[in-house]
Amino acid sequence: MTTTTKPTPTTPDAPRGIIALPQSAARVLVALGAIGTIASTYMSWTWTAEFPGDLTYYGSPAGLQILALVAGVLTLLYALTRWNIRGLTWLNPAGATAPVFLAAASAFAVTWFTAIAIAVDLGGLANLDPGAYVAIVSSLVALLGALALPSPGDTFKAWISKPDTIPPAGRIPAWAERLVVTAATALALIVFAYGVGVDPDASETFIGYLLLVVLGTWALVTAGLADRFAALNARHKGFATSMAFLAAALFPFVENNEHNANLGVNILVVATVALGLNIVVGLTGLLDLGYVAFLGVGAYAAALVSGSEFSRFSGVQFPFWAAMLTGMAASLVFGVLIGAPTLRLRGDYLAIVTLGFGEIFRISVNNLDGSSGPNLTNGPNGISMIPDLEIFGFNFGSTHDVGSVTIGRFANYLLLMLIITAIVVLVFTRAADSRIGRSWIAIREDETAATAMGINGFRVKLIAFALGASLAGLAGTVSAHVGYSVNPAPYQFAGSVPPNSAFLLAAVVLGGMGTVGGPILGATLLYLLPEKLSFLKEYQLFAFGLALVILMRFRPEGIIANRRRQLEFHESEQPDIPEQSLPDTTVGATKAGA
């Protein structure tokens, strides 16, 4: 008689971490490491004040210690989410490992970078005080503990990606949702103001700031908080936009520094021009490599009627609204004149023609000096001594007291550019959501199919070209007064100093084509990072290019992704729908068609 043994059912392996430790021990390690990192920031990290931030005090975090403190708190919060502590589960709704790992990585990166920087700058490990050793050991313990937590996959991608499914957020009252949007906006303002306020000479502090912002933001994204906040913004779009502009208006009061206010003005000018280019490139799909010329047309048109003694019409001084309309009209006319004969071209041919237009504009204004051509633009010397704006008796060149805060010249122009940017954002969103906007998107997706459906492709593209050019001219009118002068040098395809056509195109692609916030964020990063990374000197362009390559590899749709483009770039990652899940009629139709 033979006995048969019933096979034991097999179960899939349970998720496990890279390091073989019990989950309870891993959670304890992460929490203890985070607490140690926090405690180390209240100790001295070096004995001398020569290192940026003066890390010599006990009980008073400063400089990079503040960044390590924030990273430690973030790591501790995400470590506690693994215990399902009531009130903290919203930080990590899916209970994922990736946010814990990335938060621990941010603390590890900041502390270890600081220790290495101290040793390199001051000449050896002997310059580290006990607080620095506590920080590097504690952050390492937290990172090792995070690597021991169970992960849904054994690939590195599983440790840096958000889960496939995230539980939907429970609905809260509308006032509470608006309160969350307000708090997130205030936090973004604080983070941005801190980064802008970092002393350019304190390069170590800014690098630590970048490490914390990149890894910390990555942790929030993998936890699903970015998607939830995007959903809140969509439900309260008008309120969220208003809060964003209010935060920008408060920036001169939070960071009351004329140099930083000048940075803000230039960022908003470039962002406004990039939004106009986004209509052409992002919505319509036309590659324009000479777009900066429209900014130059608006700037020169406003400068000619500004009352400058170096203007060809020195006796003419239009009020601002008239100069603004003049710059917009001049750019619009040039947009139509250039677009009418060239927009029948497609692809690379259109790009080459627009590149030629940009160079023709720069060469022309360089030669209109009365010697090589008619005396209109004063040649390479440009038009200087452009007077400051004065609107309703408010002189933008003078300082003004608002309570106990003194607002300087660049802060005045920053607030003016905020109003103009708001107008441009309104125009962009209204146009994108209109019938003509849908026509632009149809042209971008497939011009042949759009034309077959009755869309006049040439007329639609010409409208996009003209509208984008007029918005660039609007920004040019303000930039002429902010800089006191205009000259041909900046208006080229590529150069070391923005704005130029390559810079504007990079801002649109980097930020996210077809979105409102994308070009604004792209212009902010591209203008701010070179300012703070000037210590790289000849390697600055290499670092910038490397960062772009990495971003395009991992997020080709841009930082703020348009939903349609995100699906296009990640089509292979979308889950396949099995035939059994289709409705019976669909399956039957599919089989019949086969």
MARVEX-838079 format. One record per residue (C-alpha): residue number from 0; x, y, z. Coordinates in steps of 0.001 Angstrom, whole numbers, plus 524288, in hexadecimal, padded with zeros to 5 digits. Layout:
BEGIN
<NUM; <X; Y; Z>>
...
REM end
This chain:
BEGIN
<0; <80000; 80000; 80000>>
<1; <8059F; 80CE0; 7FBF3>>
<2; <8038A; 8197C; 8033F>>
<3; <80298; 82643; 7FBDF>>
<4; <806E5; 832C3; 80231>>
<5; <7FE9B; 83EA0; 7FFA9>>
<6; <80714; 8499F; 7FA42>>
<7; <808A0; 8554E; 8031D>>
<8; <8039B; 861CD; 7FCA6>>
<9; <80E2C; 86BB1; 7FA1C>>
<10; <80CB6; 879E8; 7FD70>>
<11; <8140D; 88509; 7F739>>
<12; <81F9B; 88A18; 7FEA3>>
<13; <81C31; 894E6; 80816>>
<14; <82222; 8A226; 80521>>
<15; <82F39; 8A41A; 80B83>>
<16; <839B3; 8AE62; 80C0F>>
<17; <84765; 8AEC2; 806A5>>
<18; <84CF9; 8AC7E; 81444>>
<19; <84801; 8A05E; 81B5B>>
<20; <84224; 8A588; 827F5>>
<21; <834FA; 8A3C9; 82E92>>
<22; <82B88; 8AE7C; 82AE5>>
<23; <829FC; 8B2A7; 83913>>
<24; <838B5; 8B45B; 83A7A>>
<25; <8395A; 8BBF9; 82DB5>>
<26; <82EE8; 8C56F; 83241>>
<27; <83602; 8C79E; 83F0B>>
<28; <842CF; 8CA4A; 837FA>>
<29; <83C93; 8D489; 82F38>>
<30; <8362A; 8DB62; 83AC0>>
<31; <84271; 8DB12; 8433B>>
<32; <84AC4; 8DFF6; 83800>>
<33; <84165; 8EB26; 8357E>>
<34; <84128; 8EEEE; 843DC>>
<35; <85004; 8EE88; 8444D>>
<36; <850CE; 8F739; 83841>>
<37; <84794; 90117; 83E7D>>
<38; <84F31; 90101; 84B41>>
<39; <85C2F; 902F4; 84428>>
<40; <857B2; 90FF8; 83E9D>>
<41; <8579E; 9158B; 84C6E>>
<42; <86600; 91231; 84E05>>
<43; <8724E; 9186B; 8487D>>
<44; <876A1; 912D0; 83B54>>
<45; <8839B; 91A20; 83A39>>
<46; <88C27; 9225A; 842EB>>
<47; <88E0A; 92E26; 839FE>>
<48; <88490; 9382A; 8347E>>
<49; <88BCA; 93868; 82780>>
<50; <88295; 92E41; 821DE>>
<51; <87622; 93486; 81C30>>
<52; <86B10; 93571; 825E8>>
<53; <87360; 9351C; 83254>>
<54; <87088; 92747; 83737>>
<55; <877F4; 9291D; 843FB>>
<56; <86C9F; 92B5E; 84D6A>>
<57; <8657B; 921C8; 85639>>
<58; <856BA; 922D0; 856C7>>
<59; <855A0; 92BCE; 84AF3>>
<60; <8550C; 9254C; 83D75>>
<61; <859F8; 92DA7; 8323F>>
<62; <85CE4; 92C6C; 823C9>>
<63; <85DCA; 91E3F; 81F86>>
<64; <859A4; 919E8; 82D20>>
<65; <84C1E; 91FA3; 82A99>>
<66; <84B38; 917BC; 81E18>>
<67; <84F76; 90B67; 82534>>
<68; <84543; 90E40; 82FB4>>
<69; <83A79; 90F31; 8257B>>
<70; <83F20; 902A2; 81EF5>>
<71; <83F66; 8FBB5; 82C26>>
<72; <8319B; 90016; 82F7D>>
<73; <82CC5; 8FB9C; 8221E>>
<74; <83356; 8EE5F; 82403>>
<75; <82D7F; 8ECC8; 83197>>
<76; <81FD2; 8F005; 82CD4>>
<77; <8208E; 8E615; 821E1>>
<78; <82687; 8DC0B; 82B15>>
<79; <81AD8; 8DDA9; 83424>>
<80; <8117C; 8DB4F; 828D5>>
<81; <81657; 8CD36; 82892>>
<82; <8100B; 8CB85; 83608>>
<83; <802F9; 8D06F; 830CD>>
<84; <80292; 8DB0F; 83B11>>
<85; <7F592; 8E1FD; 83AE1>>
<86; <7F673; 8EF5A; 83495>>
<87; <802B9; 8EC46; 82CB6>>
<88; <7FD85; 8E283; 822E9>>
<89; <7F9FB; 8EDA9; 819A5>>
<90; <808A4; 8EFE9; 817B3>>
<91; <80A0B; 8E259; 811D1>>
<92; <7FC70; 8DD97; 80E2F>>
<93; <80142; 8D13F; 80747>>
<94; <80B01; 8CDB4; 811F2>>
<95; <815C1; 8CDB8; 807A2>>
<96; <82431; 8CBB5; 80A3A>>
<97; <82921; 8D551; 7FFFF>>
<98; <8259B; 8E1C8; 807B0>>
<99; <82C8D; 8DC95; 813CF>>
<100; <8389C; 8D90A; 80BEF>>
<101; <83924; 8E62A; 804CD>>
<102; <8370A; 8EDE9; 81158>>
<103; <84216; 8E656; 817D7>>
<104; <84A56; 8E876; 80BA7>>
<105; <84832; 8F729; 80CBE>>
<106; <84D35; 8F73D; 81ACB>>
<107; <858A8; 8EE8A; 816F4>>
<108; <85C25; 8F724; 80B3F>>
<109; <85BAF; 903F8; 812DC>>
<110; <86370; 8FF2D; 81EBB>>
<111; <86DD7; 8F7CA; 81741>>
<112; <86F82; 902CD; 80D7D>>
<113; <87133; 90C68; 818C0>>
<114; <87B63; 903E7; 81F6A>>
<115; <88306; 90233; 812C5>>
<116; <8821D; 910BE; 80FCE>>
<117; <8874D; 9143B; 81D5A>>
<118; <8929E; 90ABA; 81BD1>>
<119; <895FF; 90FC7; 80E35>>
<120; <8946A; 91E4F; 810EE>>
<121; <89B45; 91E72; 81E0F>>
<122; <8A58B; 91424; 81B46>>
<123; <8A27A; 906F5; 8215F>>
<124; <89955; 8FF09; 829E9>>
<125; <89F6A; 90517; 8360F>>
<126; <896C2; 910EA; 833AF>>
<127; <88A5E; 90903; 83664>>
<128; <88448; 90A7D; 843DD>>
<129; <87C54; 8FFB8; 84A93>>
<130; <86F83; 904C1; 844FD>>
<131; <87406; 901DC; 83724>>
<132; <877B5; 8F3D6; 83AB0>>
<133; <86A98; 8F1D1; 8413B>>
<134; <863DB; 8F707; 83504>>
<135; <86AED; 8EE55; 82B3B>>
<136; <86947; 8E20B; 8338B>>
<137; <85AEC; 8E4BF; 83672>>
<138; <85779; 8E7B8; 82851>>
<139; <85E7D; 8DB48; 823FE>>
<140; <856CE; 8D348; 82DE9>>
<141; <84A08; 8D91C; 828E7>>
<142; <84DAF; 8D61C; 81ACC>>
<143; <85171; 8C801; 81E08>>
<144; <844B7; 8C659; 82551>>
<145; <83D2B; 8CB6C; 8198B>>
<146; <84446; 8C1B5; 810B9>>
<147; <83FBC; 8B6B5; 819C2>>
<148; <8315D; 8BA51; 81855>>
<149; <8296D; 8B18C; 80F40>>
<150; <82810; 8B655; 80144>>
<151; <81E9A; 8B191; 7F6C5>>
<152; <829DE; 8AEE1; 7ED78>>
<153; <83830; 8AB70; 7ED9B>>
<154; <83C32; 8B5A3; 7E393>>
<155; <8415A; 8C30B; 7E6DD>>
<156; <835AF; 8C914; 7DFEE>>
<157; <82CB4; 8C371; 7EA57>>
<158; <833DF; 8CB37; 7F4B3>>
<159; <83225; 8D850; 7EDEF>>
<160; <824A6; 8D6F3; 7E7CA>>
<161; <81721; 8D8B1; 7ED5F>>
<162; <80E33; 8CCC2; 7EE9B>>
<163; <80548; 8C8EC; 7E371>>
<164; <7F938; 8CB36; 7EBC7>>
<165; <7F732; 8D5C1; 7F5FB>>
<166; <7EABC; 8D5E4; 7FE28>>
<167; <7E1D2; 8E140; 7FA89>>
<168; <7E1BF; 8EC75; 8040B>>
<169; <7D5D5; 8EE1E; 80C86>>
<170; <7CDE1; 8FA3B; 809B3>>
<171; <7CF15; 90547; 8136A>>
<172; <7C773; 91209; 81400>>
<173; <7CA67; 91C08; 80981>>
<174; <7CFCC; 925B2; 81374>>
<175; <7D953; 91B5C; 8184F>>
<176; <7DDD7; 91898; 80A61>>
<177; <7E05C; 9270F; 80860>>
<178; <7E7CC; 92744; 81534>>
<179; <7F084; 91C36; 81039>>
<180; <7F30D; 923AD; 80391>>
<181; <7F67E; 92FD7; 80B6E>>
<182; <7FFD6; 92863; 81443>>
<183; <8068B; 921DE; 808AF>>
<184; <80812; 92F07; 801E3>>
<185; <80DD8; 93528; 80E21>>
<186; <8175D; 929D2; 80F5A>>
<187; <81B6D; 92B78; 80121>>
<188; <81DBD; 93A0C; 80379>>
<189; <82650; 93731; 80F57>>
<190; <82E4B; 92CFB; 807F7>>
<191; <8301D; 935DD; 7FC2F>>
<192; <83392; 941CE; 80462>>
<193; <83D99; 939E2; 80BFE>>
<194; <8442A; 93546; 7FF84>>
<195; <8445A; 942D2; 7F977>>
<196; <84984; 948B6; 80615>>
<197; <85556; 93FB3; 806BC>>
<198; <861D1; 947AA; 80563>>
<199; <86800; 9450A; 7F7F5>>
<200; <87523; 94388; 7FEE6>>
<201; <86F81; 9389A; 80762>>
<202; <86F6A; 92EAB; 7FC60>>
<203; <86FAC; 92355; 805F4>>
<204; <862E5; 927B3; 80C17>>
<205; <85C20; 928CD; 7FEE4>>
<206; <860A9; 91B45; 7FA98>>
<207; <85B46; 915AE; 8074C>>
<208; <84EA9; 91D15; 804BD>>
<209; <84DB1; 916F8; 7F72A>>
<210; <8500A; 90953; 7FC8E>>
<211; <84559; 90B0A; 806B2>>
<212; <83B7D; 91115; 7FD47>>
<213; <83D87; 906E4; 7F293>>
<214; <83D38; 8FADA; 7FB5B>>
<215; <832D7; 9004F; 8048C>>
<216; <829DD; 903EE; 7F951>>
<217; <82C53; 8F6A5; 7F344>>
<218; <82804; 8F051; 80001>>
<219; <81B4D; 8F813; 80000>>
<220; <818BF; 8F446; 7F1D6>>
<221; <81AD6; 8E5BB; 7F43E>>
<222; <811C2; 8E67C; 7FFEF>>
<223; <806EB; 8EB45; 7F6F8>>
<224; <805AC; 8F89D; 7FD76>>
<225; <808C8; 8FFC9; 7F0CA>>
<226; <7FD69; 8F914; 7E9E7>>
<227; <7F443; 8FC17; 7F520>>
<228; <7F86D; 90A50; 7F54C>>
<229; <7F687; 90B11; 7E689>>
<230; <7E8B4; 905FA; 7E883>>
<231; <7E639; 91079; 7F2C1>>
<232; <7EB59; 91AD1; 7E973>>
<233; <7E25A; 915E0; 7DED3>>
<234; <7D684; 916D1; 7E7D8>>
<235; <7DA53; 92483; 7EC53>>
<236; <7E181; 9295A; 7E052>>
<237; <7DE49; 937B1; 7E1D2>>
<238; <7E16B; 937DD; 7F04F>>
<239; <7EE4E; 9309B; 7EE5C>>
<240; <7F284; 939F4; 7E398>>
<241; <7EF13; 945AF; 7EBFE>>
<242; <7F6EE; 9403A; 7F758>>
<243; <802A6; 93DFF; 7EE79>>
<244; <80294; 94C28; 7E9ED>>
<245; <80070; 950E7; 7F7D3>>
<246; <80C64; 94936; 7FC34>>
<247; <81450; 94F41; 7F137>>
<248; <80F8F; 95CD2; 7F533>>
<249; <8140A; 95A3B; 8032A>>
<250; <821AB; 9564C; 7FEB5>>
<251; <82754; 96444; 7FF5F>>
<252; <82298; 96516; 80D6E>>
<253; <827DE; 957B0; 8114E>>
<254; <834FD; 9597E; 80A72>>
<255; <836F4; 96842; 80A87>>
<256; <84327; 96919; 80226>>
<257; <84486; 970F4; 7F59D>>
<258; <84D7E; 9670B; 7EF33>>
<259; <843B2; 95C25; 7F183>>
<260; <8388B; 964F1; 7ED12>>
<261; <8401B; 96756; 7E06A>>
<262; <84137; 958A0; 7DECF>>
<263; <83294; 9579D; 7E0A8>>
<264; <82FC6; 961EA; 7D64B>>
<265; <83889; 95B41; 7CC58>>
<266; <8327D; 94E03; 7CF63>>
<267; <824C3; 9535A; 7CD37>>
<268; <828BF; 959FD; 7C077>>
<269; <82E8A; 94D55; 7BB55>>
<270; <82301; 94572; 7C081>>
<271; <81965; 94E61; 7B983>>
<272; <820C7; 94CFF; 7ACB7>>
<273; <8219B; 93E42; 7AECD>>
<274; <812D3; 93DAE; 7B08B>>
<275; <81155; 94447; 7A358>>
<276; <81ACC; 93A7F; 79D60>>
<277; <812FD; 92FA6; 7A3DD>>
<278; <80776; 93332; 79B45>>
<279; <80FD1; 93128; 78F2E>>
<280; <817AA; 92552; 793A9>>
<281; <80F91; 91F00; 79E5B>>
<282; <801C4; 9208C; 7990C>>
<283; <803BC; 9218C; 78A5A>>
<284; <80FFE; 91942; 788E4>>
<285; <817D2; 9231A; 780D4>>
<286; <8266A; 92391; 78379>>
<287; <82A63; 931F0; 78429>>
<288; <8390B; 93442; 785D2>>
<289; <838D5; 94303; 78458>>
<290; <82E38; 946A8; 78E07>>
<291; <836C3; 94FD3; 795F8>>
<292; <83615; 95957; 78A93>>
<293; <82800; 95C8F; 78E23>>
<294; <82C81; 9603A; 79BCF>>
<295; <8367D; 9692F; 79568>>
<296; <82C5B; 96F57; 78C70>>
<297; <823C8; 972C3; 7980B>>
<298; <82F44; 9780B; 79FDC>>
<299; <83450; 9808E; 794BA>>
<300; <826BA; 98582; 79153>>
<301; <82463; 9899B; 79F77>>
<302; <83200; 98F97; 7A08B>>
<303; <82FE4; 997FD; 79469>>
<304; <823CD; 99E62; 79A5C>>
<305; <82893; 99EBD; 7A872>>
<306; <82E43; 9AC6C; 7A87A>>
<307; <83C86; 9A839; 7A884>>
<308; <845B8; 9B294; 7A336>>
<309; <84CA2; 9A7DC; 79B6F>>
<310; <84019; 9A3F6; 7947C>>
<311; <83DF9; 9A792; 7864A>>
<312; <83153; 9ADF7; 78B05>>
<313; <8370E; 9B456; 79710>>
<314; <82C21; 9BE37; 79841>>
<315; <821B7; 9B3B0; 79935>>
<316; <81E12; 9ADB1; 7A665>>
<317; <81220; 9A507; 7A6A8>>
<318; <80B5C; 9A16C; 7B355>>
<319; <80DB0; 99367; 7B758>>
<320; <800EC; 98DF9; 7B241>>
<321; <8039F; 99408; 7A4E2>>
<322; <811BF; 98F32; 7A4C4>>
<323; <80CE2; 981BC; 7A8AE>>
<324; <8031A; 9816A; 79D87>>
<325; <80D9F; 98658; 79442>>
<326; <816CD; 97B50; 797EF>>
<327; <80C06; 97122; 796CF>>
<328; <80764; 97673; 789BA>>
<329; <8151E; 976DA; 7841C>>
<330; <817BB; 968C8; 7883B>>
<331; <80A84; 96459; 78316>>
<332; <80D27; 96AB2; 775D7>>
<333; <81A74; 96435; 774F8>>
<334; <81451; 9574F; 778F9>>
<335; <80A7A; 9581F; 76DEB>>
<336; <814A7; 95CBA; 76407>>
<337; <81DC6; 9518E; 76770>>
<338; <8133C; 9475C; 76956>>
<339; <80B5E; 949E9; 75D07>>
<340; <815BA; 9455A; 75349>>
<341; <81C0F; 93AE8; 75BE0>>
<342; <8114B; 933B4; 7631C>>
<343; <80E47; 92B57; 75749>>
<344; <81B17; 92491; 75A6D>>
<345; <81BEF; 9198B; 76449>>
<346; <825BC; 91369; 76D7B>>
<347; <83417; 91644; 76B7F>>
<348; <83191; 91FA2; 76047>>
<349; <82947; 92883; 768D5>>
<350; <83383; 927CC; 773A7>>
<351; <83E45; 92C19; 76A45>>
<352; <8362D; 93786; 76533>>
<353; <832E7; 93C66; 772F0>>
<354; <8412E; 93B0B; 776D1>>
<355; <844A9; 94383; 76B2A>>
<356; <83A91; 94DB8; 76F1E>>
<357; <84082; 94EC5; 77CA1>>
<358; <84E05; 95109; 77717>>
<359; <848E3; 95AB1; 76CEF>>
<360; <8429A; 962B7; 777C4>>
<361; <84F11; 9633E; 77FCE>>
<362; <8577E; 966EF; 77421>>
<363; <84DAA; 9710E; 76F87>>
<364; <84CA4; 97868; 77C74>>
<365; <85B7E; 977C7; 77D56>>
<366; <85CCC; 97E9D; 77025>>
<367; <851FC; 988DC; 77165>>
<368; <85B9A; 992DC; 776BF>>
<369; <85B9E; 99D34; 76C2E>>
<370; <8682B; 997F1; 76643>>
<371; <8655B; 98A36; 76174>>
<372; <856E7; 98D3B; 7602F>>
<373; <84C63; 99707; 7644D>>
<374; <84E10; 99D20; 771AA>>
<375; <84382; 9966A; 779A3>>
<376; <84926; 98DBF; 78457>>
<377; <85658; 9944B; 786EE>>
<378; <85D4A; 987D9; 7829B>>
<379; <86532; 97FD2; 78C56>>
<380; <86456; 98ABC; 79673>>
<381; <855B0; 988E0; 79762>>
<382; <84C2F; 99247; 79DC2>>
<383; <85030; 995F3; 7AB85>>
<384; <84B6C; 99EC6; 7B680>>
<385; <83D77; 999F6; 7B575>>
<386; <835ED; 9A0C6; 7C05A>>
<387; <82ECB; 9994C; 7CAE5>>
<388; <82056; 996F5; 7C97F>>
<389; <8166C; 99F7C; 7D04D>>
<390; <80865; 99A95; 7D11B>>
<391; <7FDE5; 9A2CD; 7D7AD>>
<392; <8086B; 9AAAE; 7DE7F>>
<393; <80F63; 99E83; 7E398>>
<394; <81DC8; 99F45; 7DFE4>>
<395; <82386; 991A7; 7DE7C>>
<396; <8314F; 996D4; 7DFC6>>
<397; <82F62; 99BF0; 7ED94>>
<398; <82ED2; 994AA; 7FA7C>>
<399; <821EC; 993CA; 801B8>>
<400; <81ED3; 99033; 80FBD>>
<401; <8145D; 985F5; 81235>>
<402; <8130A; 9858B; 820E5>>
<403; <8208A; 98297; 82649>>
<404; <82586; 97CE2; 81969>>
<405; <82C30; 98539; 80F1E>>
<406; <82949; 980EF; 8013F>>
<407; <83418; 98447; 7F7A3>>
<408; <83467; 98672; 7E905>>
<409; <83559; 97839; 7E4BE>>
<410; <82AE0; 97426; 7EE6C>>
<411; <821D6; 97E30; 7E817>>
<412; <82442; 97850; 7DAB2>>
<413; <8229B; 96AB2; 7E05A>>
<414; <814CE; 96DFE; 7E4AF>>
<415; <811F1; 97402; 7D754>>
<416; <816FE; 967E0; 7D054>>
<417; <80E64; 95F86; 7D917>>
<418; <80271; 966B5; 7D3EE>>
<419; <80714; 96512; 7C5EA>>
<420; <80A24; 956AC; 7C82D>>
<421; <7FC75; 954CC; 7CDB7>>
<422; <7F6CA; 95AE0; 7C162>>
<423; <7FF19; 95206; 7B8CC>>
<424; <7FB1D; 945FC; 7C0B4>>
<425; <7ECC8; 949D4; 7BF1F>>
<426; <7EE82; 94B92; 7B06C>>
<427; <7F5BA; 93E98; 7AF53>>
<428; <7EBA2; 936BA; 7B6F0>>
<429; <7E009; 93CFF; 7B009>>
<430; <7E629; 93ABD; 7A2BF>>
<431; <7E9FD; 92CB3; 7A5D5>>
<432; <7DC35; 92961; 7AA81>>
<433; <7D58A; 92FEC; 79EF6>>
<434; <7D1E7; 92A8C; 791BC>>
<435; <7DE5C; 93010; 78BCB>>
<436; <7E62B; 92981; 7969E>>
<437; <7E062; 91C4E; 7933C>>
<438; <7E3EB; 91F06; 78529>>
<439; <7F208; 921A0; 7893B>>
<440; <7F296; 914A0; 79047>>
<441; <7ECB4; 90DB4; 7848B>>
<442; <7F70A; 913CB; 77BC0>>
<443; <801A7; 90F83; 78538>>
<444; <7FCDC; 90184; 785AE>>
<445; <7FAB6; 8FF9D; 77718>>
<446; <7F9E5; 90B20; 76DD4>>
<447; <7F58B; 902C7; 76252>>
<448; <7EA49; 8FCDF; 769F1>>
<449; <7E688; 90A2A; 76F89>>
<450; <7E624; 91023; 761FA>>
<451; <7DDD4; 904D3; 75D1D>>
<452; <7D42B; 907B5; 76810>>
<453; <7D261; 915A1; 76335>>
<454; <7DC4F; 91D42; 76B51>>
<455; <7E33C; 927F8; 763BD>>
<456; <7F108; 92466; 767CF>>
<457; <7F7B3; 9307B; 76267>>
<458; <7EE40; 93A01; 768D0>>
<459; <7EEC8; 932E4; 775E5>>
<460; <7FDAA; 93290; 775F5>>
<461; <7FE6C; 940E8; 7721B>>
<462; <7F5A1; 94498; 77D90>>
<463; <7FE76; 93CFE; 786CE>>
<464; <80A87; 94380; 78130>>
<465; <804A2; 95120; 7823A>>
<466; <7FF5A; 94F3A; 79006>>
<467; <80C38; 949A0; 794EF>>
<468; <813C6; 954CD; 78EC5>>
<469; <80AFF; 95F39; 794DB>>
<470; <80CAB; 95944; 7A27D>>
<471; <81B6A; 9598A; 7A0B7>>
<472; <81A88; 967CC; 79C92>>
<473; <812BB; 96AD0; 7A8E1>>
<474; <81DB9; 96576; 7B160>>
<475; <8279F; 96CF6; 7A93A>>
<476; <8216E; 97A0A; 7AC98>>
<477; <82404; 977D8; 7BB0A>>
<478; <8319D; 97213; 7B945>>
<479; <835D7; 97E4A; 7B1E5>>
<480; <83288; 986F1; 7BD8C>>
<481; <837EE; 97D8B; 7C7BF>>
<482; <8453C; 97CF6; 7C131>>
<483; <845C7; 98B96; 7BDDE>>
<484; <84A58; 987F1; 7B01D>>
<485; <848E9; 97E8D; 7A4B8>>
<486; <853BB; 97994; 79BD8>>
<487; <854D8; 96E8E; 791D1>>
<488; <85DB1; 96594; 799F7>>
<489; <8538D; 95D6C; 7A168>>
<490; <84AD6; 95AC3; 795A3>>
<491; <851CE; 94EFE; 78FFA>>
<492; <84F4C; 94086; 78EC4>>
<493; <8588D; 93C33; 79999>>
<494; <86143; 9433B; 7A329>>
<495; <86688; 94302; 7B0E4>>
<496; <85D17; 94D7C; 7B58A>>
<497; <84E46; 94BC6; 7B478>>
<498; <8451F; 94E61; 7AE52>>
<499; <847F3; 947C5; 7A166>>
<500; <84011; 93EA5; 798D2>>
<501; <846BE; 9323E; 79DA2>>
<502; <84480; 9366C; 7ABC6>>
<503; <8360B; 93911; 7A95E>>
<504; <83414; 92C2D; 7A253>>
<505; <83B17; 924E8; 7AD42>>
<506; <8322B; 92B72; 7B754>>
<507; <82615; 92691; 7B025>>
<508; <82B2F; 918AA; 7AE1F>>
<509; <830F8; 91783; 7BBC5>>
<510; <82500; 91CD8; 7C2C2>>
<511; <81AE1; 91595; 7BAB5>>
<512; <81559; 918DB; 7AD5A>>
<513; <80703; 91C59; 7AC9B>>
<514; <805BD; 92008; 7BAF8>>
<515; <804D3; 92D13; 7C1FA>>
<516; <80DE0; 92A5F; 7CD69>>
<517; <8180D; 92328; 7C54D>>
<518; <81E61; 92EB6; 7BE3F>>
<519; <81DEB; 936D5; 7CAB0>>
<520; <824D4; 92C35; 7D273>>
<521; <82E58; 929A8; 7C759>>
<522; <831F2; 9380B; 7C642>>
<523; <833B2; 938BA; 7D507>>
<524; <83D01; 92D31; 7D55F>>
<525; <844BD; 9312D; 7C964>>
<526; <8467E; 93F10; 7CE58>>
<527; <848E3; 93BEF; 7DCA5>>
<528; <8521A; 9304A; 7DBB6>>
<529; <85CC1; 936FE; 7D397>>
<530; <85C39; 94265; 7DD16>>
<531; <85EA4; 93987; 7E8C6>>
<532; <86804; 93013; 7E206>>
<533; <87153; 93A75; 7DD01>>
<534; <87C48; 9340F; 7E4DA>>
<535; <87CB1; 9292B; 7DA9F>>
<536; <88269; 93311; 7D10B>>
<537; <88628; 92C20; 7C461>>
<538; <87F19; 91FAA; 7C8A8>>
<539; <87224; 926AB; 7CA7D>>
<540; <86D2C; 923E8; 7BCBA>>
<541; <8715B; 915A1; 7BDED>>
<542; <869C8; 91402; 7CAA4>>
<543; <85DF4; 91AAC; 7C4AC>>
<544; <85E36; 911C0; 7B8C1>>
<545; <85FFF; 905A4; 7C125>>
<546; <85445; 90960; 7C97B>>
<547; <84BED; 90B28; 7BD3F>>
<548; <85006; 8FDE7; 7B7E2>>
<549; <84CAB; 8F72A; 7C4BB>>
<550; <83F86; 8FDF8; 7C574>>
<551; <83C0E; 8FAA5; 7B76A>>
<552; <83FC1; 8EC8A; 7B9FF>>
<553; <83725; 8EAB7; 7C5E2>>
<554; <82C74; 8F4D2; 7C34C>>
<555; <82C03; 8F864; 7B4CD>>
<556; <81E9D; 8FEAC; 7B646>>
<557; <8243C; 9095F; 7BF11>>
<558; <8236C; 90C34; 7CD8E>>
<559; <81532; 91087; 7CD03>>
<560; <80FAC; 906DC; 7C355>>
<561; <80437; 908C8; 7BA57>>
<562; <7FBA1; 8FCC1; 7BC45>>
<563; <7FACC; 8F9BC; 7ADC3>>
<564; <80981; 8FAA1; 7ABDA>>
<565; <80C16; 8F299; 7B7FE>>
<566; <803F0; 8E787; 7B283>>
<567; <80AEE; 8E898; 7A567>>
<568; <81893; 8E7DD; 7AB43>>
<569; <81520; 8DCC3; 7B490>>
<570; <80BEC; 8D520; 7ABCC>>
<571; <813A5; 8C890; 7ADC6>>
<572; <811F3; 8C9A9; 7BC89>>
<573; <8031B; 8C9F9; 7BBF5>>
<574; <7FCF2; 8BD4C; 7C0BE>>
<575; <7F73E; 8B4AD; 7B60E>>
<576; <7E8B2; 8B1F1; 7B6F5>>
<577; <7E651; 8A33F; 7B5F8>>
<578; <7DC41; 89EA4; 7AC5A>>
<579; <7D41F; 89879; 7B729>>
<580; <7D227; 8A5D0; 7BD8F>>
<581; <7CC19; 8ABAC; 7B162>>
<582; <7BD46; 8AC23; 7B019>>
<583; <7B778; 8A093; 7A8EC>>
<584; <7B35D; 8A8FB; 79D76>>
<585; <7C113; 8AE35; 79BF1>>
<586; <7C723; 8A0B2; 79C63>>
<587; <7BD61; 89BD0; 792A1>>
<588; <7BFE4; 8A73D; 789A2>>
<589; <7CE77; 8A516; 78AE1>>
<590; <7CD49; 896BA; 7877D>>
<591; <7C41A; 899B5; 77C51>>
<592; <7CD8C; 8A3AC; 77700>>
<593; <7D87B; 899CE; 777F4>>
REM end
